[in-house]
Amino acid sequence: MKLNQQMKTLLPLAAFAGLVASAQAATIMNAGGDLNVESFANDLTDGWRNATTAKPGDGDGDNILGTDGYSLTTSTDLPSYVLSAVVSGTHNTSNGGFIDNPLDPTGADVSAPWAGRSDSGGTFATIVFQGSTMATETLRLGVLYDSTWGLTLGTQTVTLIQTVGGGATATTPTLTLAGDGLDVAYFDVTGIQSGDTFQVRVTKGTASPVAWTMIGGVTFDTVAVPEPSTTAL
């Protein structure tokens, strides 16, 4: 009799614990991408940080990628909710196009950074979150790629995977390294908790020739919640 009473008590508690765990787990969705957000010319009027260039996928709608912050292979300006974001690989700035200087978007462009590998791919960025700011927000993480015009044309896929705090994952469709302008792939992440860790992993596609996998960096934008319309009110 006592055992049955214990089971009746424990079962609801276990169910409640399961609900709490699932409520705290992050979710990841591939959110599409924008192509050629910046040409490789030294152009002062367009670019990934220049609001004059339309970027339909930009999470907060201001046409500036990384409004909250960014991490490139050569420079970093992290938002308060990110403890660390390390972009790594075989760093190489040779044959890179010109892109906005994040510190001076309307000034002279700088050589585009990129982290590449010539083998089957690997982990290109590790991101650790802190604080509770993003627990109720949606993060649009941008992965910059195709930032060099010197790579042999090829294809790749990009996967964002949670390695600490859960096991959420999402993968892009096949992306083309065309060397014709800076591209960006987006992921939407919700339910981020302090201490959660995510990795950006890149894998070669099957197109031929495929010589490299690469990214130029990651950007952070909080997705804007649209205001209710007057009609809806």
Secondary structure, 3 states (H helix, E strand, C coil): CHHHHHHHHHHHHHHHHHHHHHHHCCEEEEEEEEEEEECCCCCCCCCCCCCCCCCCCCCCCCCCCCCCEEEECCCEECCCCEEEEEECCEECCCCECEECECCECCCCCEECCCEEECCCEEEEEEEEECCCHHHHCEEEEEEEECCECCCCCEEEEEEEEEEECCCCEEECCCEEECCCCEEEEEEEEECCCCCCEEEEEEEECCCCCCCCEEECEEEEEECCCCCCCCCCC
